[in-house]
Amino acid sequence: MNENVWFAFGLTVFAGLATGVGSLMSLLSKKFNPKFLAASLGFSAGVMIYVSMIEIFMKAKDSLSAALGEKTGYLYTTIAFFVGIGIIALIDKLIPNYENPHEMGNMEMDCDKKSAPKQNDKRLMRMGLFSALAIGIHNFPEGLATFMGGLTDPAMGISIAVAIAIHNIPEGIAVSVPVYYATQSRKKAFWLSFLSGISEPIGALLGYFILRTIFSDTTFGLIFAGVAGIMVYISLDELLPTAEEYGEHHIAISGLIGGMAVMAGSLVLFA
């Protein structure tokens, strides 16, 4: 497993840097294509749901069953899955809706900042700063998810990293647009967005250094099952609702099914 550490870490860096990509997209272009964004977010959700339920959950179950027995292993896998959901749900709950980028609703994608109302500068700056903080907190478990996937199965890790990178692009927009409205500084908007994504590889590193001393089939299974829960929650609570806000329902669902199909095909090909 140690041979894959740098590869897995590289995947988390790639996924985290996507917030910067989202920031650049919002700062360098006048208009976004909301339908494309909706399809991409739906695709990301499809990849994450499918890989979580079909691959990650089952790997966790196999690992815990080998260590604890079939019935006990299945029970612990199920509990850890819902604990993962509980952890990420708690993070969402602790971040007030206004400051939570996943609860802000449909942010205007028009980046012609000349029409920005000056009286709202402080409010917008506060929104951008809290969005960066909220995204940074969310990215910790996402970084661990990407890292664990890459550490266990490189092909699966790549799929997770791409899905989370797509998911991170609108998060970069959520930070950079209000900060630029408030400051008229592309540099400040970009770097704040970029820094919010850096917490993803930091989460992976912390997880690795903390967990490697107690790594076993049991800890691996528990963490992997929790990661599956985190990814399912992110998909259902963040990706799909956001996709439907930016595009039509059927576009989001088509993206979802497409993501599942691509993930299923890659798992079959690399099995």
C-alpha positions in Angstrom: 0.0 0.0 0.0 2.9 2.4 0.7 3.8 2.4 -2.9 0.6 4.1 -3.7 0.8 6.9 -1.1 2.3 9.5 -3.4 -0.1 8.6 -6.2 -3.1 8.9 -3.8 -1.8 12.2 -2.4 -1.4 13.5 -6.0 -5.1 12.7 -6.7 -6.2 14.7 -3.6 -4.1 17.7 -4.8 -5.7 17.4 -8.2 -9.2 17.3 -6.7 -8.5 20.2 -4.3 -7.0 22.4 -7.0 -10.3 22.2 -8.9 -11.6 25.0 -6.7 -9.0 27.2 -8.3 -10.2 26.1 -11.7 -13.7 27.1 -10.8 -12.4 30.5 -9.6 -10.5 31.1 -12.9 -13.6 30.1 -14.9 -15.7 32.7 -13.1 -13.1 35.4 -13.2 -12.0 35.0 -16.8 -15.4 34.4 -18.5 -18.4 36.6 -18.8 -21.0 33.9 -18.8 -21.3 30.3 -17.7 -23.3 27.5 -19.5 -25.6 26.4 -16.7 -26.8 23.3 -18.5 -23.2 22.1 -18.9 -22.6 22.7 -15.2 -25.8 20.9 -14.3 -24.9 17.9 -16.4 -21.3 17.8 -14.9 -22.6 18.0 -11.4 -25.1 15.2 -12.1 -22.3 13.2 -13.7 -20.2 13.6 -10.6 -23.0 12.5 -8.3 -23.6 9.4 -10.4 -19.9 8.4 -10.2 -19.8 9.0 -6.5 -23.0 7.2 -5.6 -22.3 4.2 -7.8 -18.7 3.7 -6.6 -19.7 4.2 -3.0 -22.5 1.7 -3.0 -21.1 -0.9 -5.4 -17.4 -0.8 -4.8 -16.4 1.1 -1.6 -19.1 -0.3 0.6 -18.4 -3.9 -0.6 -14.6 -3.5 -0.1 -15.3 -2.3 3.4 -17.7 -5.2 4.1 -15.1 -7.7 2.8 -12.4 -6.3 5.0 -14.5 -6.2 8.1 -15.9 -9.6 7.5 -12.4 -11.0 7.2 -11.5 -9.5 10.5 -14.7 -9.9 12.5 -16.7 -12.6 10.8 -19.4 -12.3 8.1 -22.4 -11.1 10.2 -20.5 -8.8 12.5 -18.5 -7.4 9.7 -21.6 -6.6 7.7 -23.2 -4.9 10.8 -20.1 -2.8 11.5 -19.9 -1.8 7.8 -23.5 -0.6 7.9 -23.0 1.3 11.1 -19.8 3.0 9.8 -21.6 3.9 6.6 -24.3 5.8 8.5 -21.7 7.3 10.9 -20.0 8.8 7.8 -23.3 10.3 6.8 -23.8 11.6 10.3 -20.3 13.3 10.4 -20.8 15.2 7.1 -24.4 16.1 8.0 -23.2 17.5 11.4 -20.6 19.6 9.6 -23.4 21.0 7.4 -25.6 21.6 10.5 -22.9 23.5 12.3 -22.4 25.9 9.4 -25.2 28.4 9.2 -27.2 28.3 6.0 -26.2 31.8 4.9 -22.5 31.1 5.2 -22.8 27.5 3.8 -22.0 27.5 0.1 -24.2 24.4 -0.4 -27.3 26.3 0.9 -26.8 29.6 -0.8 -29.1 28.8 -3.7 -28.6 29.7 -7.3 -25.6 32.1 -7.4 -25.7 34.5 -10.4 -23.2 33.3 -12.9 -22.9 36.6 -14.7 -19.4 37.8 -14.0 -19.7 41.3 -15.4 -18.8 42.8 -12.1 -19.2 46.5 -13.2 -22.8 46.4 -12.1 -22.0 45.2 -8.5 -23.8 47.2 -5.9 -21.2 48.9 -3.8 -23.4 49.0 -0.7 -23.2 45.3 -0.4 -19.4 45.0 -0.5 -19.1 44.1 3.2 -21.9 41.5 3.0 -20.4 40.0 -0.1 -16.9 39.8 1.3 -18.3 38.1 4.4 -20.2 35.6 2.2 -16.9 34.8 0.3 -14.9 34.4 3.5 -17.4 32.2 5.1 -17.8 30.2 1.9 -14.1 29.6 1.8 -14.1 28.4 5.5 -17.1 26.2 4.9 -15.6 24.6 1.8 -12.3 24.1 3.6 -14.1 22.2 6.3 -16.0 20.1 3.8 -12.9 19.3 1.9 -11.2 17.5 4.8 -13.4 14.4 4.6 -13.5 14.6 0.8 -9.6 14.6 0.8 -9.6 11.5 2.9 -12.1 9.8 0.6 -10.0 10.5 -2.5 -6.8 9.5 -0.7 -8.3 6.2 0.6 -9.6 5.4 -2.9 -6.3 6.0 -4.6 -4.4 4.1 -1.8 -6.6 1.0 -2.3 -7.3 1.0 -6.0 -5.6 3.5 -8.4 -8.4 3.2 -11.0 -11.1 3.8 -8.5 -9.1 6.6 -6.9 -8.9 8.4 -10.3 -12.6 8.1 -10.7 -13.3 9.5 -7.3 -10.8 12.3 -7.8 -12.4 13.3 -11.1 -15.9 13.3 -9.6 -14.8 15.4 -6.6 -12.9 17.8 -8.8 -16.1 18.4 -10.8 -17.9 18.9 -7.6 -15.2 21.4 -6.4 -15.5 23.7 -9.5 -18.7 25.4 -8.4 -17.4 25.7 -4.9 -14.5 27.7 -6.3 -17.1 29.9 -8.0 -19.0 30.3 -4.7 -15.9 31.8 -3.1 -14.4 33.9 -5.9 -17.5 35.6 -7.3 -18.6 37.4 -4.0 -15.0 38.2 -3.1 -14.4 39.8 -6.5 -17.7 41.7 -6.3 -16.6 43.1 -2.9 -12.9 43.9 -3.6 -12.7 44.2 -7.4 -9.4 42.1 -7.0 -9.0 39.0 -9.1 -5.9 38.0 -7.2 -7.7 38.1 -3.8 -10.7 36.2 -5.2 -8.5 33.5 -6.8 -6.1 33.0 -3.9 -8.9 32.7 -1.3 -10.7 30.1 -3.5 -7.4 28.3 -4.1 -6.6 28.2 -0.4 -10.0 26.7 0.4 -9.2 23.8 -1.9 -5.8 23.1 -0.2 -7.6 21.7 2.8 -8.3 18.6 0.7 -4.7 17.3 0.5 -4.2 18.5 4.1 -7.2 16.3 5.2 -5.6 13.4 3.3 -2.2 13.9 5.0 -3.7 14.2 8.5 -5.8 11.1 7.9 -2.8 9.1 6.7 -0.4 10.1 9.5 -3.0 9.6 12.2 -4.3 6.3 10.9 -1.2 4.6 9.6 -0.1 3.7 13.1 -3.4 1.8 13.8 -4.0 0.5 10.2 -5.5 -2.9 10.0 -8.3 -4.7 8.2 -10.8 -3.4 10.8 -9.7 0.3 10.7 -9.6 0.1 6.9 -13.1 -1.3 6.7 -14.5 1.2 9.1 -12.9 4.2 7.4 -13.9 3.0 3.9 -17.5 2.4 4.9 -17.6 5.9 6.5 -16.1 7.4 3.3 -18.9 5.7 1.3 -21.5 7.4 3.5 -19.8 10.8 3.2 -19.7 10.5 -0.6 -23.4 9.5 -0.8 -24.4 12.4 1.4 -22.4 14.9 -0.7 -24.0 13.6 -3.8 -27.6 13.7 -2.5 -27.4 16.8 -0.4 -25.1 19.0 -2.5 -24.5 17.8 -6.1 -27.9 16.9 -7.3 -29.8 19.8 -5.7 -27.1 22.2 -7.1 -27.3 20.5 -10.5 -31.1 21.0 -10.6 -30.7 24.7 -9.6 -28.5 25.4 -12.6 -30.3 23.3 -15.2 -33.4 21.3 -15.9 -34.3 18.2 -13.9 -33.8 15.8 -16.8 -30.3 17.2 -17.5 -29.2 16.6 -14.0 -30.7 13.0 -14.0 -29.1 12.3 -17.4 -25.8 13.4 -16.0 -26.4 11.1 -13.0 -27.1 8.1 -15.1 -24.2 8.9 -17.4 -21.8 9.1 -14.4 -23.1 5.7 -13.1 -22.7 4.1 -16.5 -19.1 5.4 -16.9 -18.2 4.3 -13.4 -19.8 0.9 -14.0 -17.9 0.5 -17.3 -14.6 1.4 -15.7 -15.0 -1.0 -12.8 -15.9 -3.8 -15.3 -12.9 -3.0 -17.5 -10.4 -2.8 -14.6 -11.8 -5.6 -12.5 
